[in-house]
Each structure stands twice: as C-alpha cells, then as structure tokens.
C-alpha cells in the first residue's frame, strides 16, 4: 500500500507542477512539498528494510554503533543530498558567473556579431552554437549561457520561448556525444562502460540528427524577423571595452576550466565551478576597487547574487528529492527489471529508458541500469551461452552506447525531463503545458530519428 501512496503523491505533485499557471501556485512550492512528503511517507511507511536495501543496511550496521532503522533512512537521505548538493552548487555557481558576465555587458562580444534578425537563420545559429558548446561545457551550463544570449537578441516572450525550447533540445543532444556534456554520459564514462573515442565517434551523428530533425520542423513553422530588445539605460558608469572583454574571456575560460579540473583532480564538478567563481570574484573586486560603492556593488558578485533566481534552485531541490524517494522505495529498480523481462531487446529497452527519463531524472535511471546490467568481461563472453546478447554489455558495447544517447536526449520530451530543461524553465518561467504543446512532439521525433540512425549504423 505504501509504495502506491508514494507513487500517487509523486504523480499529484507532478500534475501540480505541470498546471502551475492554472492553479496559480509556483512550481517550486509544489516540488518542495512533493519531495519532502515523499520522503516522509517512505520513512514512516517502511518499518522493515526493503529487500533491495538490505545489503546497504548490513554495511551500515557494520560501520555504525547504533543501527536504528530511522538512522539508516537518514543516512540514505544524506547520501542523496550529497549528489543533489553537487548539482545545486554547480547550478548556483554557473548562474552567478553568467550573471556577472551579463552585468558587465560581456555577451555583447557575441550578440554584436550576430547581425541577422531573420528567425530561421537566428534559430540555426543559436542551435548550432548550443550543440557544440554543450559538448565542451555541459548541457546545464550551456543552457544558462544561451538563455542570457537570447534575452539580448529577442524581446518577444513567445518567440524567445520557442528559441529556449530549441536550446533545451540542442543542449541535450550536444551533451550526449561528449563524456563531459551530460551527467549520465559522464557516469558511463567514469564507470568504465564507455571510452572517450567511442562516445564521440559513434554518438555524434545520432545526436546531430536528434537536433536537426526538430530544428528542420521548427524552421518550417517560423516566419518573419525577431524584434531585438532596446538597450536598457544603465545606472551609473558603463563598463569599458577592456572590462567587458576581460570579464567575458575570464567567464568563458572559467566555465571551460570546470571539466578540466574534474578530469585532473577527480573532484565533483561543483568544486571546479566554485574555484572559477572565486577567481571571477577576485578579478572583479580588483577591477572595480577604485569605483564608488554603488557602481562597485552593481558589478560585484555580491550584487549579482541578488539577481539569481533562487526559486529555480529550490525547484531543483524538490524534484530531485522526490525522485530520490522513488529510487529508495524501489520504483525505479522495478521499472528497470520490468523493461529487462518484458522487452528483452536492448534497442527497445534503451528507447524506453530515454522516454522515462523525461518523467523522472535520468541519473537514477542510468544508475539502476548499471546495476541491472553489469559489464561483461571478454572471458565470460567467450564461455556464455548467448554471446550475441551478452556482447552488447561488454566495455564499449552497443547497449552502453545507446544508453548514453537515449538517457541524454530523451529528457527533451518534457521540460522537466533534464537539468537543462529545469534550468531554462526556471529562468524563463516557461509553462509546462506550453512546452508540451510546442516542443515535446518535435523533440520526440528527433529523439526517435537519432535512435533509428544509430540502429542503422551499428545494428
């Protein structure tokens, strides 16, 4: 009974988020209530350790003096909070750096070079930039950067939302073919399921198709030209060309430094982002140290932090807590097992996982898949009764390749199906239902087309 109640609460919370504008309740409130209530139901409802957590509980008892069940559940919550905090601090750091560059008018370096106002041409420029930026940075950071650019290029909200929706699709597609572009691809890369060369060479074409199909469809629909926003009157001194270019270059280098820092130190990405933010903070403090307090405050990190959308961060917290509760209750493990038993085809399994990742977070889905399908060693494969099936699960096997693509791009089907989508939703206040009507179908078309291309290339 408890698992059903937990699922019902999650679905009701999900509906409340989707109908945010209809019920006039901010999605952050719905997400926080859903996340905390789901955990309360899990802790109070499970008086016996669930079967899938018994090994973890045994390890917990071995390393702790007091083995209360409530303490174990608290330990599990804090385990998830470690991962959630990584994402939230990463998001907060990236948003602050982007806002700092924006406060210095640093994005004029790019926007001044984009001369076209034609909607179709501009859409292609934005999507291609997003696709390749996402592979070098990551889909979350790239989405934040591109939304800042769009605000400088498009004044009409409806048009900007369409471009923002395509940014989500392009960012997720671009992140899927890079080991540092999406957190799920990074998980498979670090876990040893995939190597860098295989990820890049085998997934770039399907990922490109996942972007080009929606882009082509949207290009047919769009007509006319965009109207650019008028330059706002800046209070106080304007930034100089030197200040503008310095902060822009340092901001971009700081974001590019994050995956390098992670690769070298093996520390979580948010550590590199915090280091980059600290350096940016130091540079801007020194750069404006001679200015009056008002101008210095406007161009400093402290001033910029007041503009950060904290509601988006709290929304992220609530959503991730709710998904973590489902994971602890065993719902995601049940889904992975069901797919394994009922579909029994790696291509269908991966396509289903990708679509499911638009409803629940792709990270626990990929983690569950890794547990259900371990890497098959070559010597085991040689002695197996079904080498064709088990060959899919060797290192760099087709199952892992398609999983990286599907988990990375499938989340575009819904706006809260990916980190990039959640960030854009928070920054632009995009309505869940609007995205469902305008973007979801073409995103799914691109997703299925990319998966089909992979099957044609390697099946």
N, C-alpha and C positions, 0 to 999 in steps of 0.2 A: 504493500500500500504506500509506504513512504517514497519509494522510487517514482511512483506515479504522481504523487503530490508534488514532489520536487520538479518533475518534468512540467506539470501544469503551471506551477509558479513561474518557471522559466519562459514558457510559451506566453503567459499573460504579460510578463514583463516585456517580452519581445514585441508583442502587439502594441503595448503602451508606447514603446519607443517608435514603432512604425507610424503610429497615429498621433505623434507629438503635436502636430499643428491642429488636429481635430479636437483633441481633449484639452489643449492649452496647458499641458504640463511638460516642462523641459525634459528632454531625453536623459539628461544627467541624473535627475531625481529618480526617474523610472529605473535606470540602470543600477544606481546605488541601492535602491530598495530591493531590486531583484537579486543582486549579488549577495547582499547581507542576509536576506531572508532564506535564500537557497542554502547558504552555509549553516544558518540556524536550524533549518529543517534536517539537514544532513547530520549535524552533531547531536541533536536531540532525538532524532528518529532511529539512528543506528546504535542500539545498545550492545550489539555484537559486531566485532570487526568483520567487514565484508570480505568475502573469500579472496578477492584479488589484492587485498591489502594485508593479508596475514603474514607474508614474508617481510614486508616493511615493518609490521608491528613487532615481529620477532627480533628484527635488527634494532628496533627502538628500545625494546626491553633489555637487550644485551648491553646497550650503551647508556642507559639511564637508571638511576637508583629507584625512582618511583615510576611505576608502569600503569598509571591510571589511563583509562580509555580517553577521557576528556583531554588529558595532556597530550596523548598521541594525536588526537584530532587537531589540537592547537599546533602541534609540530607540523602536521601536514599543511595547515593553512599558511604557516610561516614559510614553509618550503615553496608554496605557490607565490607568496608575497615577494620572495626573492626574485623570481622571474618577472613578476608584474612590476616591481620597483625598477628593475633594469629597463623595461620598456618606458615607464613613466619618466624616469630621469633622462633617458635618451631623448624622448619627445620634448621634454621641457628645455633641454639644452639646445636642441636643434631649432625649436621655435624662437628661443631667445637670440641665437646667432642670426637667424633670418630677419627678425625684427630689428636687430641692431644695424644690419646692413641696410635695411629699408629706411631706418631713421636717418641714415647718412645719405640717402638717395642713391645708394650704391647700385641698385638694379637698373639705373639709367644707362649703365655701361652696356647692358643687353637691350633694353627697350628702345633706346635711341637708334640702335642698329636695325631694329625690325620696323621697316618703313610701310609695309603693306597694311591696309585696312580691310582687304578682302577676307571674308570669313573663312572660306575654304583654304586659301593659302596660309592664313594665320593658323588655322587648326592643324594643318600638316606640319608647320614649323614647330608649334608647341608640342605636338605628339612625338615627333622625331627627337626633339631635344629631351623630352621626358624619358623616352625609351632608353636612350644611351646614358643619360645622367643617372637613371635608376640602377643601371648595371655597375656604374663606378661608385656611386654613393650607396644608396639603398632606396627602396620604393617609398618608405616613410619620409625620409629627409627630402627626397626629390619632390614629393607631393607638396610639402610645406613651401619649398622654394618656388615651385611653379605657380602655386596659388598667389604668392606675393607678386610674381610677374604678371599674372592675369589681372590683378587689381589695378596695375599700371596701364594695361592695354585695353581693357573693356569696361565700359561704365554700366551697360545694361545688365541687370541681375540675371534675367532668364538666359541671355546669351552666355554670360560668364559661367552659369551653372552647367550649361551644355559642354563648354570647354573644360570645366572642372571634372565633369563626369568622364570625359575622354582622357583627362590626366590620370584618373584612377586606373582606367583600363591600360593605358600606356605604361604607367609606373609598375603595375603588377606584371605586365608582360616583359618589361625590361629587366625586372628583378629576377625572373625565373631562370634566365640563362647565364647568370653570374653567381659564383659561390658566395659573394658578399651582397648580392642585390636583394635577397629576400631571406627572412629568418629561417624559413623551412629548408630552403636550398642550403643555407649555411649549416643547419642541423645535420643534413645528409652528408655534407662535405666534411664537417668536423668528425662525424660518426664513422667515417671510412666507407660509407656506402658508395660515394661518388668521388672522382678526382676532378681537378680543375679543367683539364683538357676535354674530358668527356662532357662535362656540363656545358662548356662554351660551344664546342663544335657541334654536338648533337641537338642542343636545345635552342640555338639562336634562330634557326629557320622556323620551327613551330611557334616560338614566342613572337617572332616578327609577324607571322600570319595572324596570331591572336590579336595583334594591334591593327594590322592593315585591313582586316575584314570589317570591324566596327568603324574604322576611320573612313573606309570607302563608302559604307552605308550612310554615315553621317554627312559625308561630303555631298552626297546627292540631295540630302534634305536641306542643307544650309544654303541660304541665298543672301545676297547683299553684302554690305560692309558693316564693320563694327564702329561704334562711336567711342572714341577714347575719352577717358575722364579728364576734366580740366585740372591743370596743375594747381594743387592746393597752396594757398598762401602760407608760407612757413613763418611761424612766430620766432622772432629773434634772428640771429645771424644764420645765413645759409652756409652749408658746407662748401668748402673749396674743392676744386678738382682733385687736388692731392689727397685730401681727407676722404673724399668719395671713393677714389680708386684704391687707396690703401686699405680701407675697411672692407671693400668688396673683395679684393685679392686675398686678404687675410681670412675673410669669412669662408671663401671657396676653398682655400688651402686647408683651413681648419676642418671643414667637412670632409674633404678628401683624405685628411690625415687619420680619421677615425678607423676605417678598415685597415689601414697600415698599422696603426697602433695595436689593434686587435690581433692581427697576424703575427706581429713581433712578440708581444707580451702574453698573448692568450688570455688577457683580461676581458671582461664583458665590454661590449661596445660603448655603454654609457660612460665608462671611465675615460675613453678617448674623447668623447663628446664633452665631458666636464673639463678635461685638460684644454681642449680647444676653446671652450667658453672662458676659462680662466685667463688664457693668453689674450683673447679678444678683449676681455675686461681690462687687463693691464694696458694694452695698447691704446684703447680709447681713453682711459684715465690719464695717461701720459700725453696723449694727443690734445686733450682739451683742458689741461691743468691750468692754463692761463686765462681761461674764459670765465665769465661771470657765472654765478651759481645756477641761474635759470637756464642758460644755454647748455652748461655742462650737464645738468640734470636731464635735459631732453635727449642728449646724445650719449648718455651713460647706460650701463646695464641696469642700474637701479631704476632709472626712468623707464626703460624699455620693459622691464618686468611687470610694470603696472598695466601694460597693453596685452600681456599674454592671456589667452583665453583659458582660464583655469577650469571652466566648466567642461571643456573638452577633455582635459586631463582626468577629471573626476568621472566623466562618462566612460573613458577607457578603463578606469579602475573598476567600476561597477560591472561592465561587460566581462572583463577578464576574471573577476571573482565568480560570476555566475557560471561561466564555462568551466572554471576550475572545480566548482562544486559538482557539476555533472561528471567531470572526469573522475573525481574521488568516489562518486556513487556508482561508477562502473558503466554509465550510459555509453560513453564513447568506446570503451572496450567492447561492449556488446555490439555496437554498430560495426566495428572492425571485424569482429567474429562473424557477424551475420553476412557481411559482404564476402568474406572468405568462403563461407559454406554455401551461400546461395548463388553467387555469381560465378565463382571458380574460373574467372578469366581475368588476367592481370590488367588488360586494357579496360574492361568494364569496371573493375574494382577501382582503378585509378580515376577514371572519369567520375564515378560516383563520389569518391573521396573529395575530388575537386569541387563538385557541386555542394557537397555537405559543408565544405569549408566556408561557403558563403553564409551559412546559418550559424555555425559555431566556429570558433577560432581554429585556423589551420595548424597551429603549433601542437596542441594536444592530439589532433587527428594524426599528424605525422608521427608524433611520439608513440601513439597507440599502434600505428602501422609498423613501426620499427620493432616494437615488442612482439607483434603477431607474426612478423616475417623476418626472422634473423638472417644475417648474411651467411650464405652457403659457401663453405670452403671448397676449393677445387678438388681436394682428395675425396671429400664427401660426395661431391657431384659425380665423380668418376664411378663411384660404387652405388649410386642411387638407382632406384627402380624406374624413375621418371626424369631422366636428365634434361629433357626439353623444358619441363615445368620448373625444376629446381635451378636450371641455368639462368632463369630470369632474376634470381635472387643472389647471384654472385656479386662480388665487388664490380661496380660499373655495369651491373645487369640492367636489362630493359625496364624491369619493374621500378627500380630506383630512379632511373632517368625520367620515366613518365610521371612518377610520383612528384618529382621536383617540379615538373611543368604544371601538372594539374593542381597541386596544392598552392603553387604560386599564382596562377592565373584564374583559377576557379572562383576565388573570393570576389572577383569583379562583378559577379552576377547580382550581388546585393551590396548596398553602400556600406553596411556594417560587417561585410564579409572579409575585410582585410584591414590591416593597420593603416594603409594609405587611405582607404575609404572612410574610416572613422575619423582620421585627422582632417580630411577635406570636409566631411560632414560638419565637424565642429567649427572649422574656420569659416566656412561659407554659409553655415546654417541651412544646408540643403535638406529638403524634405525627403524622408524615406520613400514615400509613395511616389513623389515626383521622379526620383531616380528609377524606381521600379517601372514606371511608365515609359520614360525617355531613354534609359541607358541599358537596363537589365537584359532585354532581349538581344540587342546587338552585341552586348558583351558575351552572352552565352553563345551566340553564333560564332564569334571569334574564337572563343574557348574550344568549342567543338571542332571548328575548322583546323585549329592548331593541333589538336589531338589527332585528328584524321591525317594530317600531314605527317606527324611523327609515325603513325602506324604504317603509312605508305612508304616511308623512308626506311624503316627498320624491321617491320613485321616479317 
